[in-house]
């Protein structure tokens, strides 16, 4: 069923076939949407993203554009290029985050220097605001903005540290953006995905133990899979969720409902 036939949108954060952004793009394309993609500047990053996008088996030459989301001029350029090449924008997927892995170590949060704090919140949270500001005028028929977050924004996950703070800021920004952009029929939501073996997740020192612990405590008895989050993204981009905005959806096999 083509729930998203005729929809077109921009996906930030496809780094490889293990990234949440890749699984989301696969699900969106599978339901009839057309996706364009962002990659970090540099030939190596472009080649890596192109390889991942081509593995989606999209039956056309993929639209891929360089953009460092911490640079205002890069954001201006990618949205200008989108308007030139595509015109209307129906959805944006924000799946970008970064923190200095030297401070993603249990017991090291108090050691986080200002520059590491500013970097984590700038890349992981402020970028959503900067992207939404540029996307709104291209969402002429309304739209859907999705952000990716994690349970470490709500509870202490040892080693998640400043990234947890950044994700908490991202979730709060989701609500404020939803409140302001609703009058344009633009919905803003976040998906709190469970731990997945992504490139960024592997930078957390004790990530393997987090995976094991989550699988044991979740009601479904397993860790989340990329397709679980992809299906939720399809719902949130489609008209099936037309009355939903400002929400954080936990897609973690139920782990977040359990104590301990």
C-alpha positions in Angstrom: 0.0 0.0 0.0 1.5 3.3 -1.1 0.7 5.5 1.9 3.2 8.1 0.8 2.6 8.2 -3.0 3.4 11.7 -4.2 5.3 12.7 -1.0 8.9 14.0 -1.3 11.3 14.9 1.4 14.8 15.3 2.7 16.7 12.8 4.9 19.6 13.9 7.0 21.9 11.3 8.5 22.3 8.4 6.1 25.9 7.3 6.9 25.7 3.6 6.1 23.2 0.7 5.9 23.1 0.4 9.7 22.0 3.9 10.4 18.4 4.7 11.5 18.2 7.2 8.7 18.8 4.4 6.2 16.1 2.2 7.6 13.7 5.1 7.7 14.5 6.0 4.1 14.0 2.4 3.0 10.5 2.3 4.6 9.5 5.7 3.2 10.6 4.8 -0.3 8.9 1.4 0.1 5.6 3.2 0.7 5.9 5.5 -2.4 7.8 8.5 -1.1 10.7 10.1 -2.9 13.7 10.9 -0.8 16.7 13.2 -1.2 19.7 12.8 1.0 22.3 14.9 2.8 25.9 13.9 3.3 28.8 15.5 5.2 31.2 17.5 3.0 34.1 15.6 1.5 34.5 13.0 -1.1 34.9 10.1 1.4 31.6 11.0 3.1 29.9 11.5 -0.3 31.0 8.1 -1.5 29.9 6.4 1.7 26.5 8.0 1.7 26.0 7.3 -2.0 26.9 3.6 -1.5 24.3 3.4 1.3 21.6 5.2 -0.7 22.3 3.0 -3.8 21.7 -0.1 -1.6 18.1 1.2 -1.1 17.6 0.2 -4.8 15.9 3.4 -5.7 15.0 3.3 -9.3 16.5 6.6 -10.3 19.7 8.6 -9.8 19.7 9.6 -6.1 19.7 13.3 -5.1 22.5 13.7 -2.6 23.8 17.1 -1.5 26.7 18.0 0.9 25.8 19.7 4.1 27.5 20.2 7.5 24.4 21.0 9.7 26.6 23.2 12.0 27.3 25.6 9.1 24.5 28.1 8.3 25.8 28.5 4.7 25.6 24.8 4.1 22.0 24.6 5.4 21.1 27.6 3.2 22.7 25.8 0.2 21.0 22.5 0.6 17.5 24.0 1.0 18.1 26.4 -1.9 19.2 23.4 -4.1 16.1 21.5 -3.0 13.8 24.3 -3.9 15.5 24.6 -7.3 15.4 20.9 -8.1 12.3 19.6 -6.3 10.2 22.7 -5.3 7.8 21.5 -2.6 9.0 19.7 0.6 6.6 17.3 2.4 8.9 15.8 5.1 12.3 16.1 6.7 14.0 13.4 8.7 16.6 14.7 11.2 18.8 11.8 12.2 22.1 13.5 13.0 23.9 13.6 16.3 27.5 13.9 17.5 29.4 14.1 20.8 33.1 13.7 21.5 33.5 10.0 22.4 36.2 10.8 25.0 33.4 12.0 27.2 30.9 9.2 26.5 32.4 7.1 29.3 30.7 6.1 32.5 31.7 8.4 35.3 33.0 11.1 33.0 30.0 13.4 32.6 31.3 15.8 35.2 34.5 16.2 33.2 32.6 17.4 30.1 34.3 20.6 28.9 32.3 23.6 27.5 33.5 22.9 24.0 32.3 19.3 24.1 29.0 20.4 25.5 28.5 23.1 22.9 29.4 20.7 20.1 27.0 18.0 21.2 24.1 20.3 21.7 24.8 22.3 18.5 25.0 19.2 16.2 22.4 17.1 17.9 19.7 19.7 19.0 20.2 23.1 17.5 20.4 21.7 14.0 16.8 20.6 14.3 15.7 24.2 14.8 18.0 25.4 12.0 16.6 22.8 9.6 13.0 23.5 10.6 13.4 27.2 10.0 14.4 26.6 6.4 12.0 23.8 5.7 8.8 25.6 6.8 8.5 27.9 3.7 9.0 24.9 1.4 6.2 23.0 3.2 3.5 24.8 1.2 0.9 22.0 1.8 1.9 21.3 5.4 4.4 18.7 6.3 6.0 16.4 8.8 9.4 16.8 10.5 10.9 13.8 12.4 13.7 13.8 14.8 15.5 10.8 16.3 16.1 10.5 20.1 16.8 7.9 22.7 15.7 7.0 26.3 19.0 8.4 27.7 17.3 11.8 27.4 14.9 10.8 30.2 16.9 8.5 32.5 20.6 8.1 33.2 22.2 5.6 30.9 25.8 5.2 32.1 28.2 6.6 29.4 25.5 8.4 27.4 26.4 11.5 29.3 26.3 14.8 27.3 24.4 13.1 24.5 21.6 12.5 26.9 21.5 16.2 27.6 21.5 17.0 23.9 18.7 14.5 23.2 16.6 16.1 26.1 17.1 19.5 24.4 16.1 17.9 21.1 12.9 16.6 22.5 12.0 19.9 24.1 12.8 21.7 20.8 10.4 19.2 19.1 7.5 20.4 21.3 8.3 24.1 20.9 8.5 23.7 17.1 5.3 21.8 17.0 3.5 24.6 18.9 4.8 27.3 16.5 4.5 25.4 13.2 1.1 23.9 13.7 -0.6 26.9 12.2 1.1 26.0 8.9 -0.1 22.4 9.2 3.5 21.3 9.9 3.8 18.5 12.4 6.9 17.9 14.4 7.5 14.6 16.3 10.4 12.5 17.6 11.0 8.8 17.6 12.9 7.4 20.6 14.5 4.3 19.1 16.0 1.6 21.2 19.7 0.9 21.0 20.8 -0.1 17.5 24.3 -1.0 16.2 24.8 2.3 14.4 28.2 3.9 13.7 27.5 6.6 16.3 26.3 4.2 19.0 29.4 2.1 18.8 31.3 5.2 20.1 29.7 4.7 23.5 32.2 2.7 25.6 29.7 0.2 27.1 27.3 0.0 24.2 27.4 -3.8 24.0 26.3 -4.1 27.6 23.5 -1.7 26.9 22.3 -3.9 24.1 22.3 -7.0 26.3 20.6 -5.3 29.2 17.8 -3.8 27.0 17.0 -7.2 25.3 16.7 -8.8 28.7 14.4 -6.2 30.2 12.1 -5.5 27.2 8.7 -7.1 27.2 9.3 -8.3 23.6 12.5 -10.0 24.7 14.6 -8.4 22.0 16.3 -5.3 20.8 14.7 -3.0 18.3 15.3 -3.5 14.6 15.7 -0.8 12.0 12.5 -1.8 10.3 10.6 -1.2 13.5 11.6 2.5 13.5 11.1 2.7 9.7 7.5 1.6 10.0 6.8 4.3 12.7 8.4 6.9 10.5 6.0 5.9 7.7 3.0 6.4 10.0 4.3 9.8 11.2 4.8 11.1 7.7 1.5 9.7 6.4 -2.0 11.1 6.9 -2.7 8.3 9.4 -1.0 10.6 12.0 -2.6 13.9 10.8 -3.7 14.7 14.3 -0.4 14.0 16.1 2.3 16.6 16.8 4.8 17.4 19.5 5.1 13.8 20.6 8.0 11.4 21.4 7.2 7.9 20.3 9.2 5.1 22.1 10.0 2.3 19.6 12.2 0.1 21.9 10.3 -3.2 22.3 8.8 -1.8 25.5 12.1 -1.4 27.4 11.3 2.1 28.4 8.2 1.1 30.4 10.2 -1.2 32.7 11.8 -0.3 36.0 15.4 -1.2 36.7 
